[in-house]
């Protein structure tokens, strides 16, 4: 059977096969004393020259202490310039990095550290009590903790019991002499650089193995002048999206710096601080998620700040509505708001609109260079033509190596001929623009974060009053979706929606809580084989949202 493969309309780009750090730093000497990193509130800055030197020192310090290629280190922190330095230093030392959401509970974090094989954690004082609890339960395997705060002292790491507590600034003070002995035997296409965690098309969080080549490929694919080319003397980006998330990690912390743009990092989103930072640092590009775009649309605070430096908005991680896109561009007086498409397993981008595409509402962009796309019928697997909806498949150099310790999930996601099944339903138009219309996968997207229903259901089923349950996404203008539980109680048991919400809230990160509510039902819809029909409940929520 002949496959209808949609090839990229962009010319292929050259993708070098080299260690990621060698590629990442190749222009830093030219950028020199231009500012690379700035902390929005404190004003702490690092030039490109300083950043490169500090990364080499930290890498040297890690190698001096005996860390070697393939050792896994976790970064558990909010955004900061030091986060960027730690990440790129660990990469330069040949280590493997797993980035973790600090909002995770102790149990969620332990799962990631245990599964990834992390032996050390880079963190900050704010999260130290949680990290100590996490690591003490994982000793002797994970027993090293580095504090990245510049004002951290030996007193902060006293009383670690079985853990080795150290100060990041001591690594920064290394003379860098061991850096020349860094691993030279890195295989870019095989060696894993980073292991972010994703629920993929379904199920619980899995470690996504992204190689040096995967990340280099995506940076090269986005580099053409009509895609995501930045000017190192004029462009600056706000880093409000977390660096632990693949969007922040690759698009901001890697691509922006690789191209010489200034990165203004923020610990968390706070309306006035965010607007003040855009004004103060004359930020030109805003990489955002829909909830922050909605804030810019609706907040009366916006008129109190000078945002005239902004020339472009990128919106990702979740769909953005036509009304919001038109409103924010009109309000800021810009004509460029672009939405891309991708997923963690795609490093993360497979589609992005060119600058001259205009506002194509609902489009995830065009297939990137060196990338192919195919739309297949979800029942027959037959490839479909222009305008026909089916599952979106992607093939290219940005496709992950696979899921860590999970051959079954890898085989289900990546076909033998290299096609990655995204789990999203969509179509391509005649101009090659991708439109996502639904999700075959059952993930809930809340504020740009993935919420796997299976994880919440497994926890809810431990509640003594719950017989069966199903979790789906409830449409929400601000968050995109909110987790909502349908609950069937055990005979003779009584409880309240609030009690169930509180029960789950103690066990998951804040964005995974049942903020969409709890609805009690007499039956959970299932297939004949017993599989929960979440799509039936999802349709109910969609219809309810339309009647409001």
TIDRENMAR-18947 format. One record per residue (C-alpha): residue number from 1; x, y, z. Coordinates in steps of 0.2 Angstrom, whole numbers, plus 5000, padded with zeros to 4 digits. Example, Ala and Ser with C-alpha at 12.3 -4.5 7.8 and 13.67 -1.06 7.14 Angstrom:
<nudos>
<num 1	u 5062	v 4978	w 5039>
<num 2	u 5068	v 4995	w 5036>
</nudos>
This chain:
<nudos>
<num 1	u 5000	v 5000	w 5000>
<num 2	u 5007	v 5017	w 4995>
<num 3	u 5009	v 5029	w 5009>
<num 4	u 5005	v 5047	w 5007>
<num 5	u 5020	v 5056	w 5015>
<num 6	u 5020	v 5075	w 5017>
<num 7	u 5038	v 5081	w 5016>
<num 8	u 5043	v 5098	w 5023>
<num 9	u 5042	v 5112	w 5011>
<num 10	u 5058	v 5120	w 5019>
<num 11	u 5075	v 5115	w 5012>
<num 12	u 5084	v 5102	w 5023>
<num 13	u 5097	v 5109	w 5035>
<num 14	u 5114	v 5102	w 5040>
<num 15	u 5114	v 5094	w 5057>
<num 16	u 5131	v 5091	w 5064>
<num 17	u 5135	v 5075	w 5073>
<num 18	u 5145	v 5082	w 5088>
<num 19	u 5142	v 5083	w 5107>
<num 20	u 5128	v 5095	w 5112>
<num 21	u 5139	v 5107	w 5122>
<num 22	u 5152	v 5108	w 5108>
<num 23	u 5138	v 5114	w 5096>
<num 24	u 5129	v 5125	w 5109>
<num 25	u 5145	v 5135	w 5114>
<num 26	u 5152	v 5137	w 5096>
<num 27	u 5147	v 5156	w 5094>
<num 28	u 5149	v 5161	w 5112>
<num 29	u 5166	v 5169	w 5109>
<num 30	u 5158	v 5180	w 5096>
<num 31	u 5144	v 5185	w 5107>
<num 32	u 5157	v 5190	w 5120>
<num 33	u 5152	v 5203	w 5133>
<num 34	u 5134	v 5204	w 5127>
<num 35	u 5122	v 5199	w 5141>
<num 36	u 5117	v 5181	w 5140>
<num 37	u 5107	v 5179	w 5157>
<num 38	u 5099	v 5191	w 5169>
<num 39	u 5088	v 5187	w 5184>
<num 40	u 5073	v 5198	w 5182>
<num 41	u 5071	v 5204	w 5200>
<num 42	u 5089	v 5204	w 5207>
<num 43	u 5097	v 5210	w 5191>
<num 44	u 5111	v 5198	w 5192>
<num 45	u 5118	v 5196	w 5175>
<num 46	u 5131	v 5185	w 5166>
<num 47	u 5138	v 5188	w 5149>
<num 48	u 5141	v 5175	w 5136>
<num 49	u 5159	v 5175	w 5139>
<num 50	u 5156	v 5173	w 5158>
<num 51	u 5143	v 5159	w 5156>
<num 52	u 5154	v 5149	w 5145>
<num 53	u 5169	v 5150	w 5158>
<num 54	u 5157	v 5146	w 5172>
<num 55	u 5150	v 5131	w 5163>
<num 56	u 5168	v 5125	w 5160>
<num 57	u 5172	v 5127	w 5178>
<num 58	u 5157	v 5118	w 5185>
<num 59	u 5160	v 5104	w 5172>
<num 60	u 5178	v 5103	w 5178>
<num 61	u 5173	v 5102	w 5196>
<num 62	u 5161	v 5088	w 5193>
<num 63	u 5174	v 5078	w 5183>
<num 64	u 5187	v 5082	w 5197>
<num 65	u 5175	v 5074	w 5209>
<num 66	u 5174	v 5058	w 5199>
<num 67	u 5157	v 5060	w 5190>
<num 68	u 5158	v 5052	w 5173>
<num 69	u 5149	v 5050	w 5156>
<num 70	u 5132	v 5043	w 5158>
<num 71	u 5129	v 5047	w 5177>
<num 72	u 5112	v 5054	w 5179>
<num 73	u 5110	v 5071	w 5188>
<num 74	u 5093	v 5079	w 5192>
<num 75	u 5089	v 5098	w 5193>
<num 76	u 5075	v 5102	w 5205>
<num 77	u 5073	v 5121	w 5205>
<num 78	u 5064	v 5136	w 5199>
<num 79	u 5071	v 5146	w 5185>
<num 80	u 5087	v 5156	w 5188>
<num 81	u 5103	v 5160	w 5178>
<num 82	u 5112	v 5147	w 5189>
<num 83	u 5099	v 5134	w 5182>
<num 84	u 5105	v 5137	w 5165>
<num 85	u 5123	v 5136	w 5170>
<num 86	u 5121	v 5120	w 5179>
<num 87	u 5111	v 5112	w 5165>
<num 88	u 5124	v 5117	w 5151>
<num 89	u 5139	v 5113	w 5163>
<num 90	u 5132	v 5095	w 5166>
<num 91	u 5130	v 5093	w 5148>
<num 92	u 5148	v 5099	w 5144>
<num 93	u 5154	v 5086	w 5157>
<num 94	u 5146	v 5072	w 5147>
<num 95	u 5133	v 5068	w 5161>
<num 96	u 5114	v 5065	w 5158>
<num 97	u 5102	v 5077	w 5165>
<num 98	u 5084	v 5074	w 5171>
<num 99	u 5074	v 5089	w 5175>
<num 100	u 5060	v 5088	w 5188>
<num 101	u 5045	v 5099	w 5192>
<num 102	u 5048	v 5106	w 5210>
<num 103	u 5029	v 5106	w 5212>
<num 104	u 5029	v 5087	w 5212>
<num 105	u 5026	v 5078	w 5228>
<num 106	u 5039	v 5068	w 5237>
<num 107	u 5032	v 5052	w 5230>
<num 108	u 5031	v 5058	w 5212>
<num 109	u 5049	v 5064	w 5213>
<num 110	u 5055	v 5048	w 5220>
<num 111	u 5048	v 5039	w 5206>
<num 112	u 5057	v 5050	w 5193>
<num 113	u 5074	v 5049	w 5202>
<num 114	u 5072	v 5030	w 5205>
<num 115	u 5067	v 5027	w 5187>
<num 116	u 5080	v 5038	w 5179>
<num 117	u 5094	v 5032	w 5190>
<num 118	u 5098	v 5049	w 5196>
<num 119	u 5113	v 5049	w 5208>
<num 120	u 5113	v 5068	w 5213>
<num 121	u 5101	v 5083	w 5214>
<num 122	u 5105	v 5101	w 5210>
<num 123	u 5092	v 5112	w 5220>
<num 124	u 5089	v 5128	w 5230>
<num 125	u 5086	v 5131	w 5248>
<num 126	u 5067	v 5133	w 5246>
<num 127	u 5066	v 5115	w 5241>
<num 128	u 5079	v 5108	w 5252>
<num 129	u 5068	v 5100	w 5265>
<num 130	u 5058	v 5091	w 5251>
<num 131	u 5074	v 5085	w 5243>
<num 132	u 5082	v 5079	w 5259>
<num 133	u 5067	v 5068	w 5262>
<num 134	u 5067	v 5062	w 5244>
<num 135	u 5085	v 5058	w 5244>
<num 136	u 5086	v 5050	w 5261>
<num 137	u 5073	v 5037	w 5255>
<num 138	u 5084	v 5033	w 5240>
<num 139	u 5101	v 5031	w 5248>
<num 140	u 5113	v 5024	w 5245>
<num 141	u 5110	v 5027	w 5226>
<num 142	u 5105	v 5045	w 5227>
<num 143	u 5115	v 5054	w 5240>
<num 144	u 5123	v 5070	w 5233>
<num 145	u 5114	v 5087	w 5234>
<num 146	u 5121	v 5103	w 5227>
<num 147	u 5113	v 5120	w 5233>
<num 148	u 5113	v 5132	w 5219>
<num 149	u 5109	v 5148	w 5229>
<num 150	u 5123	v 5161	w 5228>
<num 151	u 5120	v 5165	w 5246>
<num 152	u 5120	v 5147	w 5252>
<num 153	u 5133	v 5143	w 5266>
<num 154	u 5140	v 5127	w 5274>
<num 155	u 5126	v 5130	w 5288>
<num 156	u 5113	v 5127	w 5275>
<num 157	u 5119	v 5109	w 5271>
<num 158	u 5123	v 5104	w 5289>
<num 159	u 5114	v 5089	w 5296>
<num 160	u 5112	v 5080	w 5280>
<num 161	u 5114	v 5063	w 5289>
<num 162	u 5118	v 5050	w 5275>
<num 163	u 5118	v 5063	w 5262>
<num 164	u 5133	v 5073	w 5254>
<num 165	u 5128	v 5091	w 5254>
<num 166	u 5139	v 5103	w 5244>
<num 167	u 5138	v 5121	w 5237>
<num 168	u 5136	v 5125	w 5219>
<num 169	u 5147	v 5141	w 5221>
<num 170	u 5162	v 5129	w 5225>
<num 171	u 5160	v 5121	w 5208>
<num 172	u 5159	v 5139	w 5201>
<num 173	u 5176	v 5142	w 5209>
<num 174	u 5185	v 5127	w 5201>
<num 175	u 5200	v 5132	w 5190>
<num 176	u 5193	v 5123	w 5175>
<num 177	u 5209	v 5113	w 5172>
<num 178	u 5200	v 5096	w 5172>
<num 179	u 5188	v 5102	w 5158>
<num 180	u 5200	v 5097	w 5145>
<num 181	u 5199	v 5079	w 5151>
<num 182	u 5180	v 5079	w 5148>
<num 183	u 5173	v 5064	w 5138>
<num 184	u 5178	v 5063	w 5120>
<num 185	u 5169	v 5047	w 5116>
<num 186	u 5151	v 5054	w 5116>
<num 187	u 5141	v 5046	w 5102>
<num 188	u 5129	v 5060	w 5098>
<num 189	u 5115	v 5049	w 5090>
<num 190	u 5116	v 5036	w 5104>
<num 191	u 5121	v 5044	w 5120>
<num 192	u 5107	v 5052	w 5130>
<num 193	u 5108	v 5070	w 5135>
<num 194	u 5092	v 5073	w 5145>
<num 195	u 5078	v 5063	w 5152>
<num 196	u 5063	v 5074	w 5154>
<num 197	u 5047	v 5065	w 5159>
<num 198	u 5031	v 5064	w 5149>
<num 199	u 5015	v 5053	w 5149>
<num 200	u 5017	v 5052	w 5130>
<num 201	u 5001	v 5046	w 5122>
<num 202	u 4994	v 5038	w 5137>
<num 203	u 4997	v 5031	w 5155>
<num 204	u 5010	v 5036	w 5168>
<num 205	u 5025	v 5047	w 5167>
<num 206	u 5039	v 5039	w 5157>
<num 207	u 5057	v 5045	w 5154>
<num 208	u 5060	v 5052	w 5137>
<num 209	u 5077	v 5048	w 5131>
<num 210	u 5083	v 5063	w 5120>
<num 211	u 5101	v 5062	w 5113>
<num 212	u 5114	v 5075	w 5110>
<num 213	u 5109	v 5074	w 5091>
<num 214	u 5090	v 5075	w 5095>
<num 215	u 5092	v 5092	w 5103>
<num 216	u 5105	v 5099	w 5090>
<num 217	u 5093	v 5093	w 5076>
<num 218	u 5079	v 5103	w 5083>
<num 219	u 5090	v 5119	w 5086>
<num 220	u 5095	v 5118	w 5068>
<num 221	u 5078	v 5114	w 5061>
<num 222	u 5071	v 5130	w 5069>
<num 223	u 5086	v 5141	w 5064>
<num 224	u 5081	v 5146	w 5046>
<num 225	u 5078	v 5165	w 5045>
<num 226	u 5060	v 5163	w 5042>
<num 227	u 5057	v 5151	w 5056>
<num 228	u 5065	v 5156	w 5073>
<num 229	u 5080	v 5166	w 5069>
<num 230	u 5085	v 5178	w 5083>
<num 231	u 5097	v 5193	w 5083>
<num 232	u 5110	v 5192	w 5096>
<num 233	u 5112	v 5211	w 5098>
<num 234	u 5094	v 5215	w 5099>
<num 235	u 5083	v 5201	w 5104>
<num 236	u 5079	v 5196	w 5122>
<num 237	u 5066	v 5183	w 5128>
<num 238	u 5057	v 5182	w 5145>
<num 239	u 5059	v 5165	w 5153>
<num 240	u 5043	v 5163	w 5163>
<num 241	u 5040	v 5146	w 5157>
<num 242	u 5049	v 5133	w 5168>
<num 243	u 5066	v 5126	w 5162>
<num 244	u 5061	v 5109	w 5168>
<num 245	u 5048	v 5109	w 5154>
<num 246	u 5054	v 5104	w 5137>
<num 247	u 5047	v 5120	w 5129>
<num 248	u 5058	v 5131	w 5141>
<num 249	u 5072	v 5119	w 5141>
<num 250	u 5075	v 5119	w 5122>
<num 251	u 5067	v 5135	w 5115>
<num 252	u 5072	v 5147	w 5128>
<num 253	u 5087	v 5139	w 5138>
<num 254	u 5095	v 5132	w 5123>
<num 255	u 5089	v 5139	w 5106>
<num 256	u 5089	v 5157	w 5112>
<num 257	u 5106	v 5157	w 5120>
<num 258	u 5113	v 5147	w 5106>
<num 259	u 5108	v 5161	w 5094>
<num 260	u 5114	v 5174	w 5106>
<num 261	u 5098	v 5182	w 5113>
<num 262	u 5097	v 5188	w 5130>
<num 263	u 5087	v 5177	w 5142>
<num 264	u 5078	v 5186	w 5157>
<num 265	u 5073	v 5173	w 5169>
<num 266	u 5059	v 5173	w 5182>
<num 267	u 5057	v 5162	w 5197>
<num 268	u 5038	v 5162	w 5195>
<num 269	u 5024	v 5171	w 5186>
<num 270	u 5018	v 5186	w 5196>
<num 271	u 5008	v 5199	w 5186>
<num 272	u 5017	v 5215	w 5191>
<num 273	u 5034	v 5208	w 5191>
<num 274	u 5032	v 5200	w 5174>
<num 275	u 5026	v 5216	w 5166>
<num 276	u 5039	v 5226	w 5175>
<num 277	u 5053	v 5214	w 5168>
<num 278	u 5046	v 5215	w 5150>
<num 279	u 5047	v 5234	w 5152>
<num 280	u 5064	v 5236	w 5161>
<num 281	u 5073	v 5224	w 5150>
<num 282	u 5065	v 5229	w 5133>
<num 283	u 5060	v 5211	w 5130>
<num 284	u 5056	v 5208	w 5111>
<num 285	u 5050	v 5190	w 5111>
<num 286	u 5037	v 5182	w 5123>
<num 287	u 5037	v 5163	w 5123>
<num 288	u 5021	v 5160	w 5133>
<num 289	u 5007	v 5147	w 5136>
<num 290	u 4988	v 5151	w 5133>
<num 291	u 4984	v 5156	w 5152>
<num 292	u 4997	v 5170	w 5151>
<num 293	u 4991	v 5176	w 5134>
<num 294	u 4974	v 5177	w 5142>
<num 295	u 4981	v 5187	w 5156>
<num 296	u 4988	v 5199	w 5144>
<num 297	u 4971	v 5200	w 5135>
<num 298	u 4961	v 5203	w 5151>
<num 299	u 4971	v 5211	w 5164>
<num 300	u 4969	v 5230	w 5167>
<num 301	u 4987	v 5230	w 5173>
<num 302	u 4994	v 5229	w 5156>
<num 303	u 4990	v 5247	w 5152>
<num 304	u 5001	v 5253	w 5166>
<num 305	u 5017	v 5246	w 5158>
<num 306	u 5027	v 5250	w 5142>
<num 307	u 5027	v 5234	w 5132>
<num 308	u 5031	v 5242	w 5115>
<num 309	u 5048	v 5232	w 5114>
<num 310	u 5038	v 5216	w 5111>
<num 311	u 5037	v 5211	w 5092>
<num 312	u 5032	v 5193	w 5094>
<num 313	u 5023	v 5180	w 5104>
<num 314	u 5026	v 5162	w 5103>
<num 315	u 5012	v 5152	w 5111>
<num 316	u 5014	v 5133	w 5114>
<num 317	u 5010	v 5118	w 5126>
<num 318	u 4992	v 5119	w 5122>
<num 319	u 4980	v 5127	w 5109>
<num 320	u 4976	v 5145	w 5109>
<num 321	u 4959	v 5151	w 5104>
<num 322	u 4956	v 5163	w 5089>
<num 323	u 4948	v 5176	w 5100>
<num 324	u 4963	v 5177	w 5112>
<num 325	u 4976	v 5178	w 5098>
<num 326	u 4967	v 5192	w 5089>
<num 327	u 4964	v 5201	w 5106>
<num 328	u 4982	v 5200	w 5112>
<num 329	u 4990	v 5205	w 5095>
<num 330	u 4978	v 5220	w 5094>
<num 331	u 4981	v 5225	w 5112>
<num 332	u 5000	v 5225	w 5111>
<num 333	u 5000	v 5232	w 5093>
<num 334	u 5010	v 5217	w 5085>
<num 335	u 5006	v 5207	w 5070>
<num 336	u 5016	v 5191	w 5074>
<num 337	u 5009	v 5178	w 5086>
<num 338	u 5014	v 5160	w 5081>
<num 339	u 5009	v 5143	w 5088>
<num 340	u 5020	v 5128	w 5085>
<num 341	u 5016	v 5110	w 5087>
<num 342	u 5026	v 5096	w 5096>
<num 343	u 5029	v 5086	w 5111>
<num 344	u 5042	v 5080	w 5123>
<num 345	u 5046	v 5065	w 5112>
<num 346	u 5049	v 5077	w 5097>
<num 347	u 5063	v 5087	w 5106>
<num 348	u 5050	v 5096	w 5106>
<num 349	u 5045	v 5103	w 5089>
<num 350	u 5039	v 5096	w 5073>
<num 351	u 5029	v 5110	w 5066>
<num 352	u 5031	v 5129	w 5066>
<num 353	u 5024	v 5143	w 5055>
<num 354	u 5036	v 5154	w 5045>
<num 355	u 5036	v 5172	w 5049>
<num 356	u 5026	v 5177	w 5034>
<num 357	u 5012	v 5165	w 5037>
<num 358	u 5001	v 5178	w 5046>
<num 359	u 4988	v 5173	w 5059>
<num 360	u 4982	v 5156	w 5054>
<num 361	u 4971	v 5152	w 5068>
<num 362	u 4971	v 5134	w 5075>
<num 363	u 4987	v 5130	w 5064>
<num 364	u 5002	v 5122	w 5073>
<num 365	u 5013	v 5127	w 5058>
<num 366	u 5022	v 5119	w 5044>
<num 367	u 5032	v 5103	w 5044>
<num 368	u 5050	v 5108	w 5049>
<num 369	u 5065	v 5105	w 5039>
<num 370	u 5072	v 5087	w 5038>
<num 371	u 5055	v 5081	w 5044>
<num 372	u 5040	v 5071	w 5037>
<num 373	u 5022	v 5070	w 5042>
<num 374	u 5009	v 5057	w 5039>
<num 375	u 4990	v 5057	w 5043>
<num 376	u 4983	v 5040	w 5046>
<num 377	u 4966	v 5033	w 5048>
<num 378	u 4964	v 5028	w 5067>
<num 379	u 4955	v 5011	w 5062>
<num 380	u 4964	v 5005	w 5047>
<num 381	u 4981	v 5014	w 5048>
<num 382	u 4979	v 5019	w 5030>
<num 383	u 4987	v 5036	w 5026>
<num 384	u 4975	v 5050	w 5022>
<num 385	u 4976	v 5065	w 5010>
<num 386	u 4975	v 5084	w 5012>
<num 387	u 4961	v 5090	w 5023>
<num 388	u 4957	v 5072	w 5030>
<num 389	u 4957	v 5070	w 5049>
<num 390	u 4968	v 5056	w 5056>
<num 391	u 4982	v 5052	w 5069>
<num 392	u 4997	v 5063	w 5066>
<num 393	u 5013	v 5053	w 5063>
<num 394	u 5030	v 5062	w 5062>
<num 395	u 5047	v 5056	w 5057>
<num 396	u 5063	v 5065	w 5058>
<num 397	u 5080	v 5068	w 5067>
<num 398	u 5071	v 5075	w 5082>
<num 399	u 5061	v 5059	w 5086>
<num 400	u 5067	v 5053	w 5103>
<num 401	u 5078	v 5037	w 5106>
<num 402	u 5064	v 5029	w 5116>
<num 403	u 5056	v 5028	w 5133>
<num 404	u 5068	v 5024	w 5147>
<num 405	u 5066	v 5006	w 5154>
<num 406	u 5050	v 5004	w 5144>
<num 407	u 5052	v 4994	w 5128>
<num 408	u 5034	v 4991	w 5126>
<num 409	u 5029	v 5009	w 5127>
<num 410	u 5043	v 5013	w 5115>
<num 411	u 5037	v 5000	w 5102>
<num 412	u 5019	v 5006	w 5104>
<num 413	u 5025	v 5024	w 5100>
<num 414	u 5038	v 5023	w 5087>
<num 415	u 5035	v 5011	w 5072>
<num 416	u 5049	v 5000	w 5065>
<num 417	u 5051	v 5012	w 5050>
<num 418	u 5054	v 5027	w 5062>
<num 419	u 5037	v 5035	w 5062>
<num 420	u 5032	v 5042	w 5079>
<num 421	u 5013	v 5041	w 5083>
<num 422	u 5009	v 5057	w 5092>
<num 423	u 4991	v 5052	w 5098>
<num 424	u 4984	v 5068	w 5091>
<num 425	u 4971	v 5069	w 5078>
<num 426	u 4972	v 5082	w 5064>
<num 427	u 4975	v 5086	w 5046>
<num 428	u 4986	v 5096	w 5034>
<num 429	u 4979	v 5109	w 5023>
<num 430	u 4984	v 5112	w 5005>
<num 431	u 4998	v 5124	w 5010>
<num 432	u 5005	v 5112	w 5022>
<num 433	u 4999	v 5119	w 5038>
<num 434	u 4994	v 5107	w 5052>
<num 435	u 4978	v 5108	w 5061>
<num 436	u 4975	v 5098	w 5077>
<num 437	u 4957	v 5094	w 5080>
<num 438	u 4956	v 5081	w 5094>
<num 439	u 4967	v 5070	w 5105>
<num 440	u 4967	v 5051	w 5102>
<num 441	u 4977	v 5051	w 5118>
<num 442	u 4968	v 5054	w 5134>
<num 443	u 4980	v 5066	w 5143>
<num 444	u 4973	v 5082	w 5151>
<num 445	u 4982	v 5098	w 5147>
<num 446	u 4981	v 5110	w 5162>
<num 447	u 4990	v 5126	w 5160>
<num 448	u 5002	v 5118	w 5148>
<num 449	u 5006	v 5104	w 5159>
<num 450	u 5002	v 5085	w 5156>
<num 451	u 4990	v 5077	w 5168>
<num 452	u 4988	v 5058	w 5165>
<num 453	u 4971	v 5052	w 5170>
<num 454	u 4977	v 5035	w 5174>
<num 455	u 4988	v 5041	w 5188>
<num 456	u 4974	v 5051	w 5197>
<num 457	u 4962	v 5037	w 5195>
<num 458	u 4975	v 5025	w 5203>
<num 459	u 4976	v 5036	w 5218>
<num 460	u 4958	v 5039	w 5219>
<num 461	u 4954	v 5020	w 5219>
<num 462	u 4964	v 5019	w 5236>
<num 463	u 4951	v 5030	w 5244>
<num 464	u 4940	v 5018	w 5255>
<num 465	u 4924	v 5025	w 5248>
<num 466	u 4927	v 5024	w 5230>
<num 467	u 4922	v 5009	w 5220>
<num 468	u 4926	v 5015	w 5202>
<num 469	u 4931	v 5032	w 5195>
<num 470	u 4936	v 5041	w 5179>
<num 471	u 4946	v 5057	w 5176>
<num 472	u 4944	v 5068	w 5161>
<num 473	u 4948	v 5086	w 5156>
<num 474	u 4935	v 5099	w 5159>
<num 475	u 4936	v 5114	w 5147>
<num 476	u 4942	v 5130	w 5155>
<num 477	u 4946	v 5147	w 5147>
<num 478	u 4961	v 5150	w 5157>
<num 479	u 4969	v 5134	w 5160>
<num 480	u 4964	v 5125	w 5144>
<num 481	u 4957	v 5110	w 5154>
<num 482	u 4954	v 5106	w 5173>
<num 483	u 4955	v 5088	w 5179>
<num 484	u 4937	v 5082	w 5184>
<num 485	u 4933	v 5066	w 5192>
<num 486	u 4918	v 5055	w 5190>
<num 487	u 4916	v 5044	w 5205>
<num 488	u 4905	v 5029	w 5209>
<num 489	u 4905	v 5025	w 5228>
<num 490	u 4905	v 5009	w 5236>
<num 491	u 4889	v 5003	w 5243>
<num 492	u 4885	v 5009	w 5260>
<num 493	u 4899	v 5023	w 5259>
<num 494	u 4896	v 5041	w 5260>
<num 495	u 4909	v 5055	w 5257>
<num 496	u 4909	v 5073	w 5249>
<num 497	u 4917	v 5080	w 5233>
<num 498	u 4927	v 5092	w 5244>
<num 499	u 4934	v 5077	w 5255>
<num 500	u 4939	v 5068	w 5239>
<num 501	u 4947	v 5083	w 5231>
<num 502	u 4957	v 5085	w 5247>
<num 503	u 4962	v 5067	w 5248>
<num 504	u 4970	v 5068	w 5230>
<num 505	u 4977	v 5085	w 5233>
<num 506	u 4989	v 5079	w 5247>
<num 507	u 4997	v 5066	w 5234>
<num 508	u 4999	v 5076	w 5218>
<num 509	u 5006	v 5092	w 5211>
<num 510	u 4995	v 5107	w 5212>
<num 511	u 4990	v 5107	w 5193>
<num 512	u 4985	v 5089	w 5195>
<num 513	u 4972	v 5092	w 5208>
<num 514	u 4953	v 5090	w 5204>
<num 515	u 4950	v 5109	w 5201>
<num 516	u 4937	v 5104	w 5189>
<num 517	u 4927	v 5096	w 5202>
<num 518	u 4920	v 5079	w 5207>
<num 519	u 4903	v 5072	w 5200>
<num 520	u 4895	v 5057	w 5208>
<num 521	u 4888	v 5044	w 5196>
<num 522	u 4880	v 5027	w 5198>
<num 523	u 4890	v 5020	w 5184>
<num 524	u 4906	v 5023	w 5175>
<num 525	u 4904	v 5020	w 5156>
<num 526	u 4916	v 5006	w 5149>
<num 527	u 4919	v 4995	w 5134>
<num 528	u 4914	v 4977	w 5134>
<num 529	u 4932	v 4973	w 5138>
<num 530	u 4931	v 4984	w 5154>
<num 531	u 4941	v 4999	w 5147>
<num 532	u 4934	v 5016	w 5153>
<num 533	u 4926	v 5026	w 5140>
<num 534	u 4933	v 5043	w 5144>
<num 535	u 4928	v 5050	w 5127>
<num 536	u 4910	v 5048	w 5132>
<num 537	u 4913	v 5058	w 5148>
<num 538	u 4924	v 5070	w 5139>
<num 539	u 4910	v 5073	w 5126>
<num 540	u 4898	v 5077	w 5140>
<num 541	u 4910	v 5090	w 5147>
<num 542	u 4912	v 5098	w 5130>
<num 543	u 4893	v 5099	w 5127>
<num 544	u 4891	v 5106	w 5145>
<num 545	u 4904	v 5120	w 5141>
<num 546	u 4895	v 5125	w 5125>
<num 547	u 4878	v 5128	w 5134>
<num 548	u 4886	v 5140	w 5147>
</nudos>
